Each structure stands twice: as structure tokens, then as C-alpha cells.
Amino acid sequence: MRLRNLRALAAASAAVLVLSSAACGSSEKTTDKTESGGAQLIGVTMPTRSSQRWIGDGENVKKALETLGYQVDLQYAEDDIPTQVNQVESQITRGAKLLIIAPVDGTAMTTQLQTAADRKIPVIAYDWLLRNSPNVDYYATFDNYKVGVQQATSLLIGLKLLDADGSPGAAKGPFNVELFAGSPDDNNATFFFDGAMSVLKPYLDKGTLVVPSRQTDFKTIAILRWQAEVAQKRMENLLTSTYRSGLKVQGVLSPYDGISIGIVSALRTSGYGINGQPYPVITGQDAETTSIKSIIDGEQYSTVFKDFRELAKTSAQMADAILKGQKPTVNNDKDYDNGVKVVPAMLLDTSIVNKANYEQALITSGFYRKDQLR
């Protein structure tokens, strides 16, 4: 939050309060209702406002919790780890009865999570797993391995190696593809990658898919913080180092729409998207408006739609159950090991969206209005 310059010394005391809030990245004005015996306070922290999805997630979680009668302190950390640490510490100090955290870095909260545990404050990890701590009670997310499977499947469908129903397609290959993965500090990124590789590996082994750069291991292809500019730079480097002699990129496995947009930018600069040199088949995730417009325009090929309205509702229901002394509903208690414990999780379903079905998936469902995608 950016503050305007103060014009009067008489406002100094108010300024101290505002600046204190800004120091920990506050994005919502809150009251002391909880401290005076009103609604229970729940602290919600999201990674950033720079991604459309996190803005929506924060607003949806806040609305769902308030509908259930809770007071909510919603914060955005703008991808800054110390800011998010301060936000969580502030929420604990203010008397939050439960924390919902989508971490900037899943490994950076161990001290704050221990403080929460010492004060008997339950913690729900939201979409991104909090790692290396026993003090994570539940995890609300999507079936992330399946997301990777869907991304790889949509890549094969776009290349016509598979038909839409999953049966073998007419194309035989070989096709030149490049692989991108998510942020190495995000536990989900490895699930996406492993799910995708479970589908792609047989095609790579047979030579139906070829990676000319030979960059296929997770550490090499990972994009820190999921940043579009980092992905764009890597794609530019691949184009200049590997595709100089007339070789063309025909497919790109991208794990996230922001990364996909960076990839599209690099390809456009290199002459893709014109007659005789179409864009490769590019996947994505999150169904962000910029990428849906790109799909409509024939640039990005597909995305994986995760209905964040349902994730927000699920997280709120989990929080409500916990604070009422009940056990939240989960459907996975074996796969999400955070390095110290297996965190009980509720996994939601996802779907592939492309130019053929985006209207039904996103507009008819009410996720977007038609005018938002123009």
C-alpha cells in the first residue's frame, strides 16, 4: 500500500498507525472487534497482487469467511518474504484464532508457525503447501498431480498426437518441444512437473517428442517465483542458443499462464505468430484473463482451469469446522508430505480449457463475464 504525503503535524498520530500497517504490507483496514469480544478474527495472507488469481483468491476467501460470521484480516505480501512474515506475526499478535496462508516461500514460515502452535492457533495452507514444519494442520488445494497430467495431455492434443477423447491422433511426429516448470520453492511445482512427465516420458523415450535444448530436469527448467519476465528471458535464450539454424519450436509445456505469456512474448519477438511460422502449442494454468484472450487470439493453446471460488469456499468451511471443534472434510491424507509431516488435504478437481470450450467452461459457469474477455 502506497501512502500519500502527510500535510499536517496534527495527523502525526494517525500517520504512525498507517505507517505501521504499511510496514507489514497491510491491504485491508481492520478493526479491534475481536479484541472487544466480537467476531473471531481469521488472518488470511496471499502472496501478491501482481497475479490476477491471487487478488480473486483473497477476495473470495474473505467474502466466504465473512458470510460465516468471521472477521478477516486480508494481507498481500507482493512476493516479499519478510513482508509476509511480518503480516503473519502481526495477525498472531492481534489475536487471530486461525491462519490461512498462501506462502510466498513455503519454507520461510517455520518460526511463525511455531509461534502459532504455541498459542494454539490452527493453520491452513492455501493452495501452496507450507513446508518443513509440523505446525500445519490442513491443506486446501487442487489435485496438482492431475493438473500436470492435464497440461501434458493438452500439449499432446494440440500437437494432434492425441484426439480430444484421449485416443491416438493422426500426427506421428517428431515434434520439437521445450519444457518449463514452476518455482522450485513451491511444493506444487514438483507435482505439476511429475504429473506432466508421467504423460510425456513415453513420447520422449520413443523420440516422438524431442527437446532440442536437452533441458529436461526440474532444476534447470524451473522458473523462480513463477515470474513471466524470467520465463521470457529463458525462452529468448533457448531461441538464440538452440533454434538458430531454422529449427522451429512446435510445443512448449508451461505450468502457469503468467509463464505462458512470457513465453509468447519471446516467441513473438523472434517472428512467431505470422504466416508460415505459427505459434507452438503452449499450455498454461489458472485461466487468467490475459491468457484466455491469448487463447482466443490463437497464441497460447490451452490452460488448466481451477475454480478458485470453490477453493475459497472449501478453505472457509475448513476454518469454520476447526473453530467449532469439528474435523474438516479431507480426501487425501498420504501424498502431501511437507518434509516433517503428511498434511491432510482437500483436493479439488480441474479441467482443460482451450479455444473450443472456453465459453462453456468460463462464461456459462459465471467465472467470467463475456466483456471481461474482449
C-alpha angles and dihedrals in degrees: 000000000000118000127214118234113272114242104193135046088219087072093056097106091050089047091056090057093046094046091048089055092047091051090066094042098255115188100172132054109233135188135220092247092125093050090053094051102269131119118343114262121237119190116218121187125185127188103238150338091224090086119066092218095059092052089054093044093053094048093046094049091047093049093047093050094045090051087058090053102260130133111235132206104196118192136179119203099197090228091298115132098203090049092055092045089054092047093054092045090051092050091051091049091049091057105259110181094205137011129217109193131185097185128220086209116014092209099051102076105066096113094047092046090053090051089051091050091049088056092044093245111154118225129212117193108219116216093313114068121239106228142203094024135100089207099084111105104184142000126216114194146116129276092277097182088054090050088059091048090052093049092052092043092052089050090055091046091051090051088048092238085121132031119230091263091057097255121129114285131219097258121093104185149171095207128183111232137170126208130222127183134193131257114312091221091059115085091208092063092070091048090053091047095046092047092050094046092051086065100036101043096079090052091048092047091052093046093243086122120037127191104207093190089053088221103138108132118102098239093054097048098038118117112215114234089357088269119177094213092054090050091047091052092049092049090049090052091049091051094051097041102039110018102049099111100061095283112144132212108234102175139017125194104214120177099201139031094236089056089046092056090052090051092049090051092053092048093047091053089052093054103266120139097052132104110292093017111061124181115272121248103279124188130200147165140236101039093244114184094245091056095043088054088048090052091050089051092052097250108104110036105208148346136200112246116220112183101224091185088069093045091053091048091048092050091049091049090050091051092047092051093049094049090049091054094253133125115254120232114260132173103192127049101157113050107056106075110169094195095269105042142001106256116216107241142194109214121199127203128254138195141209115252125194139153092286098057109020094106094055094040099045111017103034089046090055095240090122135013116235093244090058090066098050 
